[in-house]
Amino acid sequence: MGSSNLKLESLALLCYTRFMVTSSTTEMLLRLLFTVAIYPGFFFIASLGLLAEGLRRMFQARAEGRLSPPLLQPLYDLLKLFKRPSPVSAPALPPSETYVTDSALNAQRAATWRTIQFFMPALAVLAIAVAVAFVPVPGNLWTAQFENESKGLGADLLAVVLLLELPVAVSIIFGAMGPSIYTQVAGSRTAQLAISYLLPYGIAVFGPALVLGSLNLNKIAASNQFAYIPVKLVCGLLFLVTLPPKLRISPLEAGQGEALEGVTTDLNGPPLAFYRLMLMLERAAVAILFTALFVPFSNNPLVFAAGVLLCLGYTGVAEVLFSHVKLNTALKFYLVYAGVGATVWLLVLAFLVKV
């Protein structure tokens, strides 16, 4: 009798343990789904990006002395683009060995290019939403469960940075495969600028992690000691300096004003809508990452909102006020001045770590 009761108790305990594990796993999946889809994921950064783009257009119109469009004009433009057809021509791929015009080959190339036009921006939009889900912002249900460093993901900063580089890769791929010479020129410029900003951008992003000795975003965002704040501020300033080529905004954007519409010259309809949506989401996501990494006490909702607005305002004003920077000037600045300055700052950080 005693043996039977013991077996029943063991079975009940096993069932309860499995139920708790299943409930915990389900709760984690629901948290992750909410953070990726709603806050601070897709819905939040899409709303933020659309409002920021609307305000930028209004400011640009006022600066140029013309009537400003409605605040929600970017949303109207996206909806119109999603309704348009998207004719696709064959991309600039190498010719066949026989050098004979082959309609089947051109049709295959056009189908491949159409798939890339839809798939790459949509994949980048998903990557941005996932990246933001790992950033510790006020009210983030996913990162709140990892406040204890021992339970954290460890290298979430590296994951976020890599995911936010996908939009740059999409722009370069569009430029490399576009059928128009204007698209190819814009893609080449984008690739050159991407190489030029990588060193100062990398040092700015990973500078606080180097001093702290951790790639845990929760730990970096929560480190608000007086001695650590100057490191955050200097790295944040360097981060802002690298944003124009990182976000491909018009002062240093590949192609705008010189090569028609840059890498979007051959895009129309839904692919162009996805690409523009990707750009808006990227700006909002970068502003959120800037606030979490470099703004002290960003766990306060008011401080967080101020940091995001500061970053978005900086990118918008830079795009409006500086519109004729040459490619050679930009490359020289980021490869020489920003690169050397970032390297010196890296040596300073290494010295601080040793001390």
C-alpha positions as CSV (number, residue, x, y, z in Angstrom):
1,M,0.0,0.0,0.0
2,G,2.8,2.4,0.9
3,S,4.6,1.5,-2.3
4,S,1.5,2.3,-4.4
5,N,1.1,5.7,-2.7
6,L,4.7,6.5,-3.3
7,K,4.3,5.7,-7.0
8,L,1.2,7.8,-7.3
9,E,3.0,10.8,-5.6
10,S,5.9,10.4,-7.9
11,L,3.6,10.3,-11.0
12,A,1.7,13.4,-9.8
13,L,5.0,15.2,-9.2
14,L,6.3,14.3,-12.6
15,C,3.0,15.5,-14.3
16,Y,3.1,18.7,-12.3
17,T,6.8,19.3,-13.3
18,R,6.0,18.7,-17.0
19,F,3.0,21.0,-16.8
20,M,5.0,23.8,-15.2
21,V,7.8,23.4,-17.8
22,T,5.2,23.5,-20.6
23,S,3.5,26.5,-19.1
24,S,6.8,28.3,-18.7
25,T,7.8,27.5,-22.3
26,T,4.4,28.7,-23.6
27,E,4.7,31.9,-21.6
28,M,8.2,32.6,-23.0
29,L,7.0,32.0,-26.6
30,L,4.0,34.4,-26.0
31,R,6.3,37.0,-24.6
32,L,8.7,36.7,-27.6
33,L,5.8,36.9,-30.0
34,F,4.4,40.0,-28.4
35,T,7.7,41.8,-28.3
36,V,8.5,41.0,-31.9
37,A,5.0,41.8,-33.3
38,I,3.8,44.6,-31.0
39,Y,6.1,46.3,-28.5
40,P,8.9,47.2,-29.0
41,G,8.7,45.2,-32.2
42,F,7.1,45.7,-35.6
43,F,4.0,47.7,-34.7
44,F,5.8,50.1,-32.4
45,I,8.8,50.8,-34.6
46,A,6.6,51.0,-37.7
47,S,4.4,53.7,-36.0
48,L,7.5,55.5,-34.7
49,G,9.2,55.4,-38.2
50,L,6.1,56.6,-40.0
51,L,5.7,59.5,-37.6
52,A,9.4,60.4,-37.8
53,E,9.3,60.4,-41.6
54,G,6.2,62.5,-41.6
55,L,7.8,65.1,-39.3
56,R,11.0,65.1,-41.4
57,R,9.0,65.8,-44.6
58,M,7.1,68.6,-42.9
59,F,10.4,70.1,-41.6
60,Q,12.0,69.8,-45.1
61,A,9.0,71.5,-46.7
62,R,9.1,74.4,-44.3
63,A,12.9,74.7,-44.7
64,E,12.4,74.9,-48.5
65,G,9.6,77.5,-48.2
66,R,6.7,75.3,-49.5
67,L,3.6,73.8,-48.0
68,S,4.2,70.8,-45.9
69,P,2.4,67.5,-46.6
70,P,0.1,65.8,-44.0
71,L,1.8,64.1,-41.1
72,L,0.5,60.7,-42.3
73,Q,1.6,61.2,-45.9
74,P,4.3,58.4,-45.6
75,L,1.5,56.0,-44.7
76,Y,-0.6,57.1,-47.6
77,D,2.3,56.6,-49.9
78,L,3.0,53.1,-48.7
79,L,-0.7,52.1,-49.1
80,K,-0.6,53.5,-52.7
81,L,2.6,51.6,-53.5
82,F,1.1,48.3,-52.2
83,K,-1.8,48.7,-54.7
84,R,0.4,49.4,-57.7
85,P,1.6,46.7,-60.1
86,S,5.4,46.1,-60.1
87,P,6.8,45.4,-63.6
88,V,10.1,43.7,-63.4
89,S,12.9,43.6,-66.0
90,A,15.8,41.1,-66.1
91,P,18.6,42.0,-63.7
92,A,22.2,42.8,-64.7
93,L,23.4,39.2,-64.6
94,P,26.3,37.8,-66.8
95,P,25.2,36.8,-70.4
96,S,24.9,33.2,-71.4
97,E,27.9,31.4,-72.9
98,T,26.4,31.4,-76.4
99,Y,25.8,35.2,-76.2
100,V,22.4,34.6,-77.8
101,T,19.3,36.4,-76.6
102,D,17.2,33.8,-74.8
103,S,13.7,34.8,-73.8
104,A,13.4,31.9,-71.4
105,L,16.7,32.9,-69.7
106,N,15.5,36.5,-69.4
107,A,12.2,35.4,-68.0
108,Q,14.0,33.3,-65.5
109,R,16.3,36.2,-64.5
110,A,13.2,38.4,-64.2
111,A,11.5,35.9,-61.9
112,T,14.6,35.6,-59.7
113,W,14.9,39.4,-59.5
114,R,11.2,39.7,-58.6
115,T,11.6,37.1,-55.8
116,I,14.6,39.0,-54.5
117,Q,12.7,42.3,-54.6
118,F,10.0,41.0,-52.4
119,F,11.9,38.6,-50.2
120,M,15.0,40.7,-49.2
121,P,13.2,43.8,-47.8
122,A,10.6,41.6,-46.0
123,L,13.4,39.5,-44.4
124,A,15.1,42.8,-43.3
125,V,11.8,44.0,-41.8
126,L,11.5,40.8,-39.8
127,A,15.2,41.0,-38.8
128,I,14.7,44.6,-37.5
129,A,11.6,43.6,-35.5
130,V,13.5,40.7,-33.9
131,A,16.6,42.9,-33.2
132,V,14.5,45.5,-31.3
133,A,12.9,42.7,-29.2
134,F,16.3,42.1,-27.6
135,V,16.9,45.7,-26.7
136,P,16.1,46.5,-23.0
137,V,13.6,49.3,-23.2
138,P,10.9,50.2,-20.6
139,G,8.1,47.7,-20.7
140,N,9.9,45.1,-22.8
141,L,8.4,41.8,-21.6
142,W,11.1,39.7,-23.2
143,T,14.2,41.4,-21.7
144,A,12.5,41.9,-18.3
145,Q,12.9,38.2,-17.6
146,F,16.6,38.4,-18.1
147,E,17.4,41.3,-15.8
148,N,19.6,39.0,-13.8
149,E,22.9,38.8,-15.8
150,S,23.4,35.1,-15.0
151,K,20.1,34.3,-16.9
152,G,20.8,36.6,-19.8
153,L,21.6,35.6,-23.4
154,G,25.1,36.8,-23.0
155,A,25.9,38.1,-26.6
156,D,22.6,39.7,-27.4
157,L,24.4,43.0,-28.4
158,L,26.3,41.1,-31.1
159,A,23.1,39.6,-32.4
160,V,21.3,43.0,-32.5
161,V,24.2,44.6,-34.3
162,L,24.3,41.9,-37.0
163,L,20.6,41.9,-37.5
164,L,20.6,45.7,-38.0
165,E,23.2,45.3,-40.7
166,L,20.9,43.4,-42.9
167,P,19.2,46.5,-44.4
168,V,22.6,47.7,-45.6
169,A,23.2,44.3,-47.2
170,V,19.8,44.6,-48.9
171,S,20.7,48.0,-50.4
172,I,24.0,46.6,-51.7
173,I,22.4,43.5,-53.2
174,F,19.7,45.6,-54.9
175,G,22.5,47.8,-56.4
176,A,24.5,44.8,-57.6
177,M,21.6,43.0,-59.3
178,G,19.6,46.0,-60.6
179,P,19.2,46.2,-64.4
180,S,19.7,50.0,-64.5
181,I,23.2,51.6,-64.5
182,Y,21.9,54.1,-62.0
183,T,21.0,51.3,-59.5
184,Q,24.5,49.8,-60.0
185,V,26.2,53.1,-59.4
186,A,24.1,53.6,-56.2
187,G,24.9,50.1,-55.0
188,S,28.6,50.7,-55.5
189,R,28.5,53.9,-53.6
190,T,26.6,52.3,-50.8
191,A,29.2,49.5,-50.5
192,Q,32.0,52.0,-50.4
193,L,30.3,54.0,-47.6
194,A,29.5,50.8,-45.7
195,I,33.2,49.9,-45.6
196,S,34.2,53.4,-44.6
197,Y,31.9,53.7,-41.5
198,L,32.4,50.1,-40.1
199,L,35.5,50.9,-38.0
200,P,34.1,53.9,-36.1
201,Y,30.6,52.4,-35.9
202,G,32.0,49.1,-34.4
203,I,34.1,50.9,-31.9
204,A,31.1,53.1,-30.9
205,V,28.8,50.2,-30.4
206,F,31.2,47.8,-28.7
207,G,33.1,50.5,-26.7
208,P,30.8,50.3,-23.6
209,A,30.9,46.5,-23.8
210,L,34.7,46.5,-23.9
211,V,34.9,48.6,-20.7
212,L,32.2,46.6,-19.0
213,G,33.6,43.2,-20.2
214,S,30.2,42.0,-21.3
215,L,28.0,41.8,-24.4
216,N,24.9,41.6,-22.3
217,L,22.6,44.5,-23.3
218,N,20.7,44.4,-20.1
219,K,24.0,44.9,-18.1
220,I,25.2,47.6,-20.4
221,A,21.9,49.6,-20.3
222,A,21.8,49.3,-16.5
223,S,25.4,50.5,-15.9
224,N,24.9,54.1,-14.9
225,Q,27.8,54.6,-12.5
226,F,29.4,58.0,-12.6
227,A,32.8,56.7,-14.0
228,Y,31.0,54.8,-16.8
229,I,28.8,57.6,-18.1
230,P,31.6,59.5,-19.9
231,V,32.4,56.3,-21.9
232,K,28.7,56.1,-22.9
233,L,28.6,59.7,-23.9
234,V,31.7,59.7,-26.1
235,C,30.7,56.4,-27.7
236,G,27.2,57.8,-28.3
237,L,28.7,60.9,-30.0
238,L,30.8,58.7,-32.3
239,F,27.7,56.6,-33.0
240,L,25.8,59.7,-34.1
241,V,28.6,60.7,-36.4
242,T,28.4,57.3,-38.2
243,L,24.6,57.4,-38.7
244,P,24.5,59.2,-42.1
245,P,26.2,56.5,-44.0
246,K,24.7,53.8,-41.8
247,L,21.2,54.9,-42.6
248,R,22.0,56.0,-46.1
249,I,20.4,59.4,-45.5
250,S,20.7,62.0,-48.2
251,P,23.8,63.9,-47.1
252,L,25.9,60.8,-47.8
253,E,23.3,58.5,-49.4
254,A,24.4,56.5,-52.4
255,G,22.7,58.0,-55.4
256,Q,20.1,60.4,-54.3
257,G,20.3,63.6,-56.4
258,E,23.1,62.2,-58.5
259,A,21.7,58.8,-59.7
260,L,17.9,59.3,-59.8
261,E,16.4,57.3,-56.9
262,G,19.5,55.4,-55.9
263,V,19.1,51.6,-55.4
264,T,15.3,52.0,-55.7
265,T,15.4,53.3,-59.3
266,D,14.2,49.9,-60.6
267,L,11.7,49.3,-57.9
268,N,8.0,50.1,-58.0
269,G,4.8,48.9,-56.3
270,P,5.0,46.5,-53.3
271,P,8.8,45.9,-53.5
272,L,9.4,49.7,-53.2
273,A,6.8,49.9,-50.4
274,F,8.7,47.1,-48.5
275,Y,12.0,48.8,-49.1
276,R,10.7,52.2,-47.8
277,L,9.1,50.5,-44.8
278,M,12.5,48.8,-44.1
279,L,14.2,52.2,-44.1
280,M,11.7,53.7,-41.7
281,L,11.9,50.7,-39.3
282,E,15.7,50.8,-39.5
283,R,15.8,54.5,-38.4
284,A,13.4,53.8,-35.5
285,A,15.4,50.7,-34.4
286,V,18.7,52.5,-34.5
287,A,17.3,55.3,-32.4
288,I,16.1,52.7,-29.8
289,L,19.5,51.0,-29.8
290,F,21.2,54.4,-29.4
291,T,19.1,55.2,-26.4
292,A,19.6,51.8,-24.7
293,L,23.4,51.8,-25.2
294,F,24.5,55.4,-24.7
295,V,21.8,57.4,-22.8
296,P,22.2,57.1,-19.0
297,F,19.2,55.9,-17.0
298,S,17.4,54.9,-20.2
299,N,15.2,52.5,-18.1
300,N,13.2,55.7,-17.2
301,P,10.4,56.1,-19.8
302,L,10.9,59.8,-20.0
303,V,14.6,59.5,-20.5
304,F,14.0,56.8,-23.1
305,A,11.6,58.9,-25.0
306,A,13.9,61.9,-25.0
307,G,16.8,59.7,-26.3
308,V,14.8,58.3,-29.1
309,L,13.5,61.7,-30.1
310,L,17.1,63.1,-30.0
311,C,18.4,60.4,-32.4
312,L,15.5,60.7,-34.8
313,G,15.7,64.5,-34.7
314,Y,19.4,64.4,-35.5
315,T,19.0,62.1,-38.5
316,G,16.1,64.2,-39.8
317,V,17.8,67.5,-39.5
318,A,21.0,66.1,-41.0
319,E,19.1,64.9,-44.0
320,V,17.4,68.2,-44.5
321,L,20.2,70.6,-44.0
322,F,23.2,68.8,-45.6
323,S,22.3,67.6,-49.1
324,H,25.4,68.0,-51.3
325,V,28.2,66.1,-49.7
326,K,30.4,64.4,-52.3
327,L,31.3,60.8,-52.1
328,N,35.1,61.5,-52.0
329,T,34.6,63.9,-49.1
330,A,32.5,61.4,-47.2
331,L,35.0,58.6,-47.7
332,K,37.9,60.8,-46.7
333,F,36.1,61.9,-43.5
334,Y,35.1,58.4,-42.4
335,L,38.2,56.6,-43.5
336,V,40.7,59.2,-42.2
337,Y,39.3,61.5,-39.6
338,A,36.6,59.4,-38.1
339,G,38.6,56.2,-38.4
340,V,41.7,57.7,-36.8
341,G,39.7,59.3,-34.0
342,A,37.8,56.1,-33.3
343,T,41.1,54.2,-33.2
344,V,42.6,56.6,-30.7
345,W,39.4,56.3,-28.6
346,L,39.8,52.5,-28.7
347,L,43.3,52.8,-27.4
348,V,42.0,55.0,-24.6
349,L,39.3,52.4,-23.8
350,A,41.9,49.6,-23.7
351,F,44.0,51.7,-21.3
352,L,41.0,52.3,-19.1
353,V,40.3,48.5,-19.0
354,K,43.9,47.8,-18.0
355,V,43.8,50.4,-15.3
